[in-house]
């Protein structure tokens, strides 16, 4: 686990905050692994957003708790959430961005499949009850290299773009049309 170690006059406060945020991430993994939807939901703010690996979005702590209750009693029963906190970056004294990686380990597996590794981008906020998750975006880790401009895929795309621009008149090319 890597985290930012602050320096200066706020170092001791930030160090304490970072420890609390690290604990929040550990509690996130533990609540999942325990199949405890109530504890899982308690980690979120009432108005939080949760974007799943497939792009679906759930809004609000109650919805996260409800969805995960169904998952923990259904398709993810007995699963463990295994992961690492990568970093904590403070935007303000009361808001931080947390990056972590995690994967669901199903009970019949002894190893985590690489294709199931996800990266979480988590916005945490300080509340009266401590640090809570305000937003989370969970995306699969499937690195794709960016081709060089002179590589074959780039050359093909450039060629197709030239052909498309010759076929279409400038009046028919509208970048605002989806």
C-alpha positions in Angstrom: 0.0 0.0 0.0 1.3 3.4 -0.9 -0.1 6.7 0.5 0.9 10.3 0.5 2.9 11.3 3.5 2.2 15.0 4.1 4.8 17.4 5.3 4.5 20.8 7.0 2.2 22.1 9.7 -0.7 19.9 8.7 1.4 16.7 8.6 0.2 15.2 11.9 -3.5 16.0 11.0 -3.0 14.5 7.5 -1.2 11.5 8.9 -4.2 10.8 11.2 -6.6 11.4 8.4 -4.7 9.1 6.0 -4.8 6.4 8.7 -8.6 6.8 9.0 -9.0 6.7 5.2 -6.9 3.6 5.0 -9.1 2.1 7.7 -12.2 3.0 5.6 -10.7 1.1 2.7 -9.9 -1.9 4.9 -13.5 -1.8 6.3 -14.8 -1.6 2.7 -13.0 -4.9 1.9 -14.0 -6.5 5.2 -17.7 -5.6 5.0 -17.8 -7.2 1.5 -16.0 -10.3 2.6 -18.3 -10.7 5.6 -21.3 -10.3 3.3 -22.5 -7.6 5.6 -24.6 -5.2 3.5 -25.5 -3.0 6.5 -21.9 -2.4 7.4 -21.0 -2.0 3.7 -23.8 0.7 3.4 -22.6 2.5 6.5 -19.3 3.3 4.8 -21.1 5.6 2.3 -22.7 9.1 2.6 -26.5 9.3 2.2 -26.1 11.0 -1.2 -23.2 8.9 -2.5 -22.8 7.5 -6.1 -21.5 4.0 -7.0 -20.5 3.3 -10.6 -20.0 -0.4 -11.1 -17.5 -2.0 -13.3 -20.1 -2.4 -16.1 -21.0 1.3 -16.0 -24.2 1.1 -14.1 -24.8 3.7 -11.4 -26.5 3.5 -8.1 -27.3 6.6 -6.1 -27.6 6.8 -2.3 -26.4 4.8 0.6 -29.7 2.9 0.9 -29.5 1.8 -2.7 -25.9 0.6 -2.3 -26.9 -1.4 0.8 -29.9 -2.9 -0.9 -28.0 -3.9 -4.1 -25.1 -5.4 -2.1 -27.5 -7.3 0.2 -28.9 -9.0 -2.9 -25.4 -9.6 -4.3 -24.1 -11.0 -1.0 -27.1 -13.3 -0.6 -27.0 -14.2 -4.3 -24.3 -14.3 -7.0 -21.5 -13.0 -4.7 -22.4 -15.2 -1.7 -19.3 -16.3 0.1 -17.0 -14.1 -2.0 -14.1 -12.0 -0.6 -13.0 -8.6 -1.8 -9.3 -8.6 -1.9 -7.3 -5.4 -2.7 -4.8 -2.7 -2.0 -5.0 1.0 -1.4 -2.7 2.7 -3.9 -2.8 6.3 -2.9 -4.6 9.1 -1.0 -4.6 12.6 -2.5 -6.2 15.5 -0.6 -8.2 18.0 -2.6 -9.2 19.9 0.5 -8.8 19.2 4.2 -12.2 17.5 4.1 -12.1 15.8 0.6 -9.7 13.2 -0.7 -9.3 11.0 -3.8 -8.4 7.4 -3.0 -7.1 5.0 -5.6 -7.3 1.3 -4.9 -7.3 -2.0 -6.7 -9.4 -5.0 -5.8 -10.9 -8.1 -7.1 -13.7 -10.4 -6.1 -12.4 -13.9 -5.0 -15.2 -16.4 -5.4 -15.3 -19.2 -2.8 -14.4 -21.9 -5.3 -11.2 -20.1 -6.5 -7.8 -20.2 -4.9 -6.3 -17.4 -7.0 -7.6 -14.1 -8.3 -8.2 -14.1 -12.1 -6.3 -11.2 -13.7 -9.3 -10.3 -15.9 -11.3 -9.5 -12.8 -8.9 -6.9 -11.3 -10.6 -3.5 -10.9 -9.3 -0.1 -10.0 -11.5 2.0 -7.7 -11.5 5.8 -7.8 -13.1 6.8 -4.6 -14.0 10.3 -3.4 -14.0 10.4 0.4 -15.3 13.2 2.6 -15.0 14.1 6.2 -18.4 13.9 8.0 -19.4 14.2 11.6 -19.2 10.4 11.8 -15.7 10.3 10.3 -14.5 9.7 6.7 -17.2 8.3 4.3 -17.3 7.3 0.7 -19.1 10.0 -1.4 -18.5 8.5 -4.8 -16.8 5.4 -6.2 -16.1 4.4 -9.8 -15.0 0.8 -10.2 -13.4 0.0 -13.6 -11.7 -3.2 -14.9 -8.0 -3.0 -15.3 -7.4 -3.9 -18.9 -4.5 -1.9 -20.1 -4.4 -1.0 -23.7 -1.3 0.5 -25.2 -1.6 3.8 -27.2 -0.2 3.2 -30.7 2.5 5.5 -32.1 1.3 7.8 -34.9 3.3 5.8 -37.4 2.1 2.4 -36.3 -0.2 0.3 -38.5 -3.4 0.9 -36.6 -2.8 4.7 -36.6 -2.0 4.6 -40.4 -5.2 2.7 -41.1 -7.3 5.2 -39.0 -5.6 8.1 -40.8 -6.4 6.6 -44.2 -10.0 5.9 -43.3 -10.4 9.5 -42.0 -9.1 10.9 -45.2 -11.5 8.7 -47.2 -14.4 9.7 -45.0 -13.6 13.4 -45.4 -13.5 13.0 -49.2 -16.8 11.3 -49.3 -18.6 13.7 -47.0 -19.0 17.4 -47.7 -18.0 19.8 -45.0 -21.7 20.6 -44.4 -22.4 16.9 -43.5 -19.6 16.6 -41.0 -21.1 17.7 -37.7 -19.0 16.7 -34.6 -21.9 17.5 -32.3 -24.0 14.6 -33.8 -23.7 11.4 -31.9 
